[in-house]
Amino acid sequence: MAAGVFASLLLVQQRMSWKALHSLVQASSASLEAAPPDGNEYDGAARREGLEALKDPYELNAAQIASFRRDRHLRVAGLLPAALLVEVRSRLVALASRATGGCNASVPSKPHPQPGHGASKEAVEAWWADVSEPAVRSWHMQQMWAADPVVRALVLSPRLGDAACKLLGCDAVRLYHDNALSRAPGSKPTRWHCDDGPAGYMILGSAQVVTVWVPLQRTTPSMGSLIFSKRRTQQSSRDGEQPGMRPCLDAWDMADRAEGGSRLLQSDYEQSDEYDALVTATLEKEGFAPDIATYELGDASIHLTSCFHRTGPNMGGTPRMILAATFFADGVTARTDVDVSTMTQGQRNDWNKFAPGVSPGEPVSTWLNPVLPHTQMGAMMGAIQERAAVL
């Protein structure tokens, strides 16, 4: 692969300005709305079949588990029932619409002025600037498992619990939180980042944490499918690494490079263009290449919170919706390496929202962090599955 592939990817995305995508959004403005249910997903048959499938394990083989532990991420084809995800998407749109007063938040709140129909170039550009920010044209929600029974049956399913246990090598996992994201056409790229790092985003004091990333439609790289990094060549030494080389880099490694060995990195720096450029250059220099793929409906990826990932902009004609769920090994305690008194308000909010009442060093095991059943414990899911199936 060409030496400048990471830099080229970054350059291409930088050139994808809002104006460059204007014609695409204008041409596809009629399809900005997420597709409504066609009536079939609520007849119960597809739901019952999908929920039944979630009781069975997905047979991860030894090569897949080894790949995950080497690269910190794994794409899994057909992990979840496609028909059930269609209904989940519709239910999430309904929840978002309810939260925004009956409007789909992915749709611009004002009409698009059409050039040639009395709208000046300045008016079109002003509209574009007004609606282009993700905060306006996109949305995200958390903790939907507590609000919708079908989402709950998926997020707390034995299939996801079993896969997380196998990849983490633990006996049981708990839910940290779920998260739904909708990125409207024209939405910005997401910068390189890890889900946790020296700034202490998560309350969890362990690296045994994974996120399952589930697109809710067929998702191509041009729509913003998840991008990981992988070494171009596998190492041949006994432990899988060359001397002084690690198979992956994480936010702590990047903090060392950014601050001359210091791990005291501010969270706002990790969200900056400067940090994104540093990660891009470092991955390129140390022999990594972007790992990009198309996700068919039902495919998912699973990654550790220490795994760098990013997305490109959504250049498609419809919103790119995903459901993610983060799980951690049962028994993990709250981190003690962050001074609670100096945490940002955002960190405080997250700690209170995802693990209320837990102090540093205490087990994270609140009612919001249920243990997921293994597939061998499928009978424990009976009440949840039965409730979801009859809705």
BAKETOR-409434 format. One line per field, with one value per residue (C-alpha): residue number from 1; residue in one letter; x, y, z. Coordinates in nm, 3 decimals, padded with zeros to 5 digits. Each point is the difference from the previous one (the first is absolute). Layout:
BAKETOR-409434
pos <- [NUM,...] .
code <- [A,...] .
X <- [X,...] .
Y <- [Y,...] .
Z <- [Z,...] .
END
This chain:
BAKETOR-409434
pos <- [1,2,3,4,5,6,7,8,9,10,11,12,13,14,15,16,17,18,19,20,21,22,23,24,25,26,27,28,29,30,31,32,33,34,35,36,37,38,39,40,41,42,43,44,45,46,47,48,49,50,51,52,53,54,55,56,57,58,59,60,61,62,63,64,65,66,67,68,69,70,71,72,73,74,75,76,77,78,79,80,81,82,83,84,85,86,87,88,89,90,91,92,93,94,95,96,97,98,99,100,101,102,103,104,105,106,107,108,109,110,111,112,113,114,115,116,117,118,119,120,121,122,123,124,125,126,127,128,129,130,131,132,133,134,135,136,137,138,139,140,141,142,143,144,145,146,147,148,149,150,151,152,153,154,155,156,157,158,159,160,161,162,163,164,165,166,167,168,169,170,171,172,173,174,175,176,177,178,179,180,181,182,183,184,185,186,187,188,189,190,191,192,193,194,195,196,197,198,199,200,201,202,203,204,205,206,207,208,209,210,211,212,213,214,215,216,217,218,219,220,221,222,223,224,225,226,227,228,229,230,231,232,233,234,235,236,237,238,239,240,241,242,243,244,245,246,247,248,249,250,251,252,253,254,255,256,257,258,259,260,261,262,263,264,265,266,267,268,269,270,271,272,273,274,275,276,277,278,279,280,281,282,283,284,285,286,287,288,289,290,291,292,293,294,295,296,297,298,299,300,301,302,303,304,305,306,307,308,309,310,311,312,313,314,315,316,317,318,319,320,321,322,323,324,325,326,327,328,329,330,331,332,333,334,335,336,337,338,339,340,341,342,343,344,345,346,347,348,349,350,351,352,353,354,355,356,357,358,359,360,361,362,363,364,365,366,367,368,369,370,371,372,373,374,375,376,377,378,379,380,381,382,383,384,385,386,387,388,389,390,391] .
code <- [M,A,A,G,V,F,A,S,L,L,L,V,Q,Q,R,M,S,W,K,A,L,H,S,L,V,Q,A,S,S,A,S,L,E,A,A,P,P,D,G,N,E,Y,D,G,A,A,R,R,E,G,L,E,A,L,K,D,P,Y,E,L,N,A,A,Q,I,A,S,F,R,R,D,R,H,L,R,V,A,G,L,L,P,A,A,L,L,V,E,V,R,S,R,L,V,A,L,A,S,R,A,T,G,G,C,N,A,S,V,P,S,K,P,H,P,Q,P,G,H,G,A,S,K,E,A,V,E,A,W,W,A,D,V,S,E,P,A,V,R,S,W,H,M,Q,Q,M,W,A,A,D,P,V,V,R,A,L,V,L,S,P,R,L,G,D,A,A,C,K,L,L,G,C,D,A,V,R,L,Y,H,D,N,A,L,S,R,A,P,G,S,K,P,T,R,W,H,C,D,D,G,P,A,G,Y,M,I,L,G,S,A,Q,V,V,T,V,W,V,P,L,Q,R,T,T,P,S,M,G,S,L,I,F,S,K,R,R,T,Q,Q,S,S,R,D,G,E,Q,P,G,M,R,P,C,L,D,A,W,D,M,A,D,R,A,E,G,G,S,R,L,L,Q,S,D,Y,E,Q,S,D,E,Y,D,A,L,V,T,A,T,L,E,K,E,G,F,A,P,D,I,A,T,Y,E,L,G,D,A,S,I,H,L,T,S,C,F,H,R,T,G,P,N,M,G,G,T,P,R,M,I,L,A,A,T,F,F,A,D,G,V,T,A,R,T,D,V,D,V,S,T,M,T,Q,G,Q,R,N,D,W,N,K,F,A,P,G,V,S,P,G,E,P,V,S,T,W,L,N,P,V,L,P,H,T,Q,M,G,A,M,M,G,A,I,Q,E,R,A,A,V,L] .
X <- [00.000,00.130,00.199,-00.226,-00.331,-00.093,00.101,-00.191,-00.312,00.021,00.059,-00.296,-00.226,00.129,-00.090,-00.354,-00.128,-00.364,-00.029,00.150,-00.280,-00.271,-00.109,-00.028,-00.220,-00.210,-00.058,-00.092,-00.186,-00.322,00.163,00.147,-00.278,00.076,-00.221,-00.325,-00.117,-00.162,-00.237,00.166,00.242,-00.287,-00.193,00.197,00.140,00.335,00.034,-00.066,00.245,00.267,-00.043,00.019,00.328,00.148,-00.021,00.258,00.374,00.187,00.278,00.318,00.293,00.353,00.135,-00.257,00.074,00.375,-00.054,-00.200,00.263,00.273,-00.176,-00.246,-00.288,-00.198,-00.265,-00.261,-00.219,-00.364,00.036,-00.359,-00.332,-00.044,-00.381,00.010,00.242,-00.250,-00.252,00.260,00.084,-00.364,-00.042,00.306,-00.129,-00.328,00.184,00.207,-00.309,-00.175,00.302,00.008,-00.368,-00.113,00.269,00.270,00.312,00.192,-00.219,00.084,-00.250,-00.050,-00.074,00.292,00.004,00.032,00.232,-00.189,-00.325,00.045,00.280,00.329,00.337,00.050,-00.328,00.096,00.341,-00.157,-00.242,00.286,00.204,-00.304,-00.083,00.338,00.122,-00.056,-00.156,-00.281,-00.039,00.095,-00.086,00.099,-00.177,00.110,-00.165,-00.274,00.005,-00.184,-00.269,-00.079,-00.055,00.126,00.318,00.037,-00.031,00.274,00.242,-00.038,-00.006,00.190,00.159,00.173,00.084,00.153,00.208,00.131,00.097,00.187,00.196,00.085,00.072,-00.224,-00.288,-00.260,-00.048,-00.211,-00.151,00.168,-00.243,-00.152,00.018,-00.187,00.145,-00.154,00.226,-00.187,00.129,00.287,00.100,00.364,00.258,00.067,00.365,00.235,-00.071,-00.012,-00.313,00.212,00.340,00.216,-00.268,-00.222,-00.324,-00.139,-00.055,00.135,00.343,00.080,00.097,-00.253,-00.259,-00.142,-00.244,-00.222,-00.067,-00.312,-00.099,-00.376,00.019,00.252,00.291,00.279,00.322,-00.155,-00.279,00.247,00.054,00.242,00.372,00.262,00.376,00.202,00.369,00.082,00.203,-00.034,00.290,00.195,00.140,-00.118,-00.246,-00.127,00.201,00.336,00.232,-00.126,-00.313,-00.355,-00.272,-00.223,00.032,-00.237,-00.070,00.264,00.264,-00.108,00.019,00.364,00.075,-00.196,00.143,00.350,-00.091,-00.272,-00.337,-00.173,-00.196,-00.299,-00.324,-00.049,00.337,-00.106,-00.297,00.203,00.114,00.359,-00.043,-00.171,00.297,00.242,-00.183,-00.009,00.373,00.096,-00.203,00.150,00.355,-00.032,-00.127,-00.377,-00.252,-00.369,-00.233,-00.316,-00.301,-00.366,-00.245,-00.300,-00.312,00.059,00.380,00.165,00.342,00.129,00.290,00.182,-00.022,00.377,-00.038,00.039,-00.285,-00.166,-00.261,-00.014,-00.278,-00.343,-00.004,-00.306,-00.354,-00.151,00.088,00.257,-00.143,00.183,-00.069,00.299,00.019,00.297,00.065,00.259,00.119,-00.203,00.198,00.161,00.027,-00.018,00.329,00.219,00.246,-00.226,-00.045,-00.376,00.027,00.161,-00.218,-00.181,-00.375,-00.034,00.196,-00.211,-00.317,00.120,00.096,-00.340,-00.188,00.165,00.098,-00.189,00.129,00.322,00.317,00.360,00.113,-00.351,-00.148,-00.207,-00.318,-00.298,-00.347,00.107,00.281,-00.180,00.192,-00.066,-00.105,00.227,-00.164,00.002,-00.221,-00.255,-00.289,00.073,-00.103,-00.347,-00.188,00.181,-00.046,-00.366,-00.076,00.174,-00.165,-00.357,00.034] .
Y <- [00.000,00.347,00.168,00.301,-00.183,00.140,00.352,-00.035,-00.119,00.300,00.239,-00.136,00.042,00.355,00.083,-00.124,00.337,00.069,00.188,-00.292,-00.220,00.260,-00.137,-00.352,00.110,00.219,-00.289,-00.238,00.236,-00.195,-00.307,00.165,-00.150,-00.343,-00.257,-00.056,-00.351,-00.173,-00.187,-00.339,00.034,00.038,-00.312,-00.192,-00.277,00.162,00.115,-00.343,-00.163,00.261,-00.017,-00.378,00.021,00.227,-00.288,-00.196,00.070,00.130,-00.250,00.207,-00.217,-00.003,00.209,00.273,00.011,00.014,00.277,00.203,-00.035,00.102,00.291,00.099,-00.006,-00.256,00.030,-00.274,-00.081,-00.075,00.038,00.123,-00.069,00.257,00.009,00.077,00.289,00.156,00.017,00.124,00.285,00.102,-00.015,00.218,00.258,00.002,00.053,00.284,00.160,-00.011,00.163,00.282,00.085,-00.222,00.086,-00.226,00.183,-00.114,00.218,00.373,00.212,00.251,-00.043,-00.027,00.308,-00.116,00.193,00.123,00.029,00.343,-00.094,00.185,-00.168,00.174,-00.139,-00.353,00.035,00.144,-00.295,-00.242,00.156,-00.008,-00.369,-00.161,-00.047,-00.353,00.142,00.135,-00.265,-00.310,-00.142,-00.257,-00.166,-00.226,-00.255,-00.094,-00.355,00.138,00.161,-00.250,-00.376,-00.108,00.207,-00.150,-00.355,00.070,00.184,-00.252,-00.304,-00.321,00.028,00.329,-00.114,-00.321,00.174,00.260,-00.271,-00.200,00.299,00.134,-00.347,00.053,-00.189,00.278,00.357,00.293,00.281,00.340,00.180,-00.003,00.284,00.081,00.238,00.146,00.189,00.194,00.027,00.249,-00.065,00.050,-00.277,-00.127,00.047,-00.275,-00.083,-00.273,-00.034,00.036,00.147,00.204,00.267,-00.258,00.000,-00.319,-00.092,-00.351,-00.076,-00.282,-00.067,-00.286,00.211,-00.047,00.188,-00.176,00.236,-00.094,00.192,00.010,00.003,-00.119,00.234,00.070,00.194,00.297,00.005,-00.002,-00.364,-00.051,00.016,-00.179,-00.037,-00.316,-00.071,-00.063,-00.312,-00.244,-00.030,-00.327,00.013,-00.243,00.237,00.144,00.322,00.116,00.136,00.341,-00.023,-00.055,-00.145,00.299,00.350,00.158,00.343,-00.050,-00.069,00.313,00.205,-00.105,00.117,00.322,00.116,-00.145,-00.290,00.168,-00.174,00.313,00.079,00.231,-00.132,00.307,-00.070,-00.357,00.147,00.245,00.002,00.013,-00.328,-00.160,00.097,-00.139,-00.336,-00.014,00.073,-00.241,-00.290,00.057,00.024,-00.317,-00.217,00.003,00.019,00.096,-00.298,00.097,-00.213,00.001,-00.129,-00.192,00.024,-00.246,00.043,00.158,00.081,-00.048,00.207,00.060,00.348,00.023,-00.042,00.303,00.047,00.269,00.054,00.197,00.248,-00.123,00.061,-00.217,00.118,-00.133,00.022,-00.249,-00.147,-00.230,-00.165,-00.060,-00.179,-00.003,-00.294,-00.067,-00.304,-00.071,00.100,00.313,00.287,00.376,00.157,00.159,00.183,00.303,00.270,00.023,00.358,00.118,-00.189,00.196,00.036,-00.234,-00.270,00.046,-00.028,-00.324,-00.156,00.088,-00.107,-00.338,-00.110,00.214,00.000,-00.192,00.141,-00.056,-00.356,-00.137,-00.271,00.136,-00.201,00.233,-00.079,00.181,-00.255,-00.335,-00.322,-00.134,-00.364,-00.247,-00.208,-00.286,00.220,00.075,-00.091,00.315,00.203,-00.153,00.293,00.258,-00.195,-00.074,00.364,00.125,-00.261,00.097,00.376] .
Z <- [00.000,-00.084,00.275,00.017,00.027,00.342,-00.097,-00.327,00.183,00.231,-00.292,-00.194,00.302,00.057,-00.360,00.053,00.112,00.068,-00.329,-00.191,00.134,-00.061,-00.337,00.141,00.289,-00.229,-00.240,00.278,00.233,-00.045,00.157,00.309,00.211,00.144,-00.171,00.193,00.083,-00.297,00.229,-00.027,00.289,00.246,-00.098,00.261,-00.222,-00.082,00.359,00.148,-00.239,00.073,00.376,-00.012,-00.193,00.268,00.249,-00.198,00.001,-00.299,-00.054,00.017,-00.104,00.141,-00.289,00.061,00.371,-00.069,-00.254,00.252,00.271,-00.244,-00.174,00.276,-00.245,-00.199,-00.270,00.022,-00.300,00.079,00.376,00.039,-00.180,-00.278,00.019,00.372,-00.061,-00.243,00.282,00.249,-00.237,-00.026,00.377,00.056,-00.249,00.194,00.330,-00.150,-00.150,00.335,00.166,-00.256,00.006,-00.283,-00.256,-00.137,00.114,-00.308,-00.218,-00.035,00.190,-00.280,-00.372,-00.237,-00.230,-00.360,-00.231,-00.305,00.194,00.149,00.242,-00.027,00.022,00.335,00.134,-00.101,00.167,00.315,00.018,-00.050,00.282,00.228,-00.039,-00.067,00.355,00.136,00.315,-00.217,-00.266,00.195,00.340,00.256,00.292,00.283,00.229,-00.250,00.142,00.301,-00.218,-00.274,00.048,-00.343,00.035,00.349,-00.132,-00.255,00.230,00.283,-00.229,00.073,-00.347,00.082,00.353,-00.126,-00.270,00.246,00.251,-00.263,-00.129,00.346,00.140,00.304,00.161,-00.016,-00.122,00.112,-00.205,00.027,-00.230,-00.346,-00.250,-00.321,-00.256,-00.314,-00.240,-00.266,-00.358,-00.001,00.361,00.086,00.042,00.351,00.097,00.111,00.363,00.263,00.213,00.313,00.076,00.240,00.033,00.170,-00.196,00.153,00.361,-00.068,00.143,-00.241,-00.360,-00.018,-00.176,-00.351,-00.220,-00.253,-00.297,-00.197,-00.316,-00.051,-00.381,-00.257,00.065,-00.248,00.065,-00.184,00.261,00.288,00.092,00.288,-00.090,00.207,-00.042,-00.048,-00.047,-00.364,00.083,00.285,00.240,00.023,00.351,00.266,00.164,-00.328,00.019,-00.124,00.272,00.102,-00.218,00.114,-00.224,00.082,00.138,00.253,00.148,00.270,-00.268,-00.185,00.320,00.039,-00.353,00.036,00.329,00.019,00.226,00.206,00.023,00.128,-00.314,-00.002,-00.148,-00.222,-00.165,-00.078,-00.190,-00.208,-00.362,00.127,00.189,-00.301,-00.219,00.262,00.007,-00.381,-00.031,00.279,-00.138,-00.345,00.136,00.207,-00.283,00.038,-00.283,00.012,00.033,-00.190,-00.093,-00.099,00.262,-00.128,00.216,00.285,00.000,00.302,00.137,00.353,00.131,00.326,00.148,-00.051,-00.378,-00.228,-00.247,-00.207,-00.271,-00.321,-00.082,-00.102,-00.375,-00.054,-00.057,00.326,00.369,00.125,00.319,00.240,00.333,00.226,00.333,00.236,00.234,00.271,00.189,00.313,00.309,-00.145,00.248,-00.048,-00.097,00.265,-00.227,-00.049,00.263,00.041,00.127,-00.324,-00.247,-00.268,00.025,-00.297,00.183,00.312,-00.206,-00.161,00.332,00.146,-00.311,-00.061,00.353,00.252,00.355,-00.073,00.159,-00.117,00.073,00.045,-00.227,-00.288,00.048,00.018,-00.133,-00.318,-00.047,-00.024,-00.059,-00.348,-00.014,-00.175,-00.268,00.253,00.218,-00.272,00.227,00.201,-00.306,-00.016,00.152,-00.211,-00.323,00.069,00.082,-00.318,-00.224,00.081,-00.055] .
END
